[in-house]
């Protein structure tokens, strides 16, 4: 099947990201950081982006990541 490896990586990234987000939501009480456009960014957002970027870099090193 085309893109099977990419699909597996995407699923793993989402599963890891959900785990981080759920843990942050259950254990952390904090204010969100506000971006220049006034939209919020939570601590978990940084963690999720780091996880997704690392999985892509480790699994598909020639693919660019734009976050």
C-alpha positions in Angstrom: 0.0 0.0 0.0 1.3 3.5 -0.9 2.5 5.6 2.0 2.1 2.8 4.6 5.3 3.9 6.4 4.2 7.5 6.5 0.7 6.4 7.8 2.3 4.4 10.6 4.5 7.3 11.6 1.6 9.7 11.6 -0.5 7.4 13.8 2.5 7.0 16.2 2.9 10.7 16.3 -0.7 11.3 17.1 -0.8 8.7 19.8 2.3 10.1 21.5 0.9 13.7 21.2 -2.4 12.7 22.7 -0.6 11.1 25.6 1.4 14.3 26.3 -1.7 16.5 25.9 -3.8 14.4 28.3 -1.0 14.3 30.9 -0.6 18.0 30.6 -4.3 18.6 30.9 -4.6 16.3 33.9 -1.6 17.5 35.9 -0.7 21.0 34.9 -2.4 24.2 35.9 -0.9 27.1 33.9 -1.7 30.0 31.8 -1.3 29.7 28.0 1.3 31.8 26.3 -0.2 34.3 23.8 1.2 34.5 20.3 1.5 37.8 18.4 -1.9 37.1 16.8 -3.4 36.7 20.3 -4.1 33.0 19.9 -3.1 30.8 22.9 -0.2 28.3 23.0 -0.2 25.8 25.9 2.9 24.1 27.3 1.6 20.8 25.7 1.6 22.4 22.3 5.4 22.8 22.5 5.7 19.1 23.6 3.4 17.9 20.9 5.3 19.8 18.2 8.6 18.4 19.5 7.3 14.8 19.5 5.9 15.0 16.0 9.1 16.7 14.6 11.4 14.1 16.2 9.3 11.2 14.9 9.4 12.6 11.4 13.1 13.4 11.6 14.0 10.0 13.0 11.8 8.0 10.6 11.9 10.1 7.4 15.2 12.2 7.7 15.0 13.6 4.2 11.5 15.0 4.7 11.2 18.7 5.7 9.0 19.7 8.7 7.2 23.0 8.9 5.7 23.8 12.3 
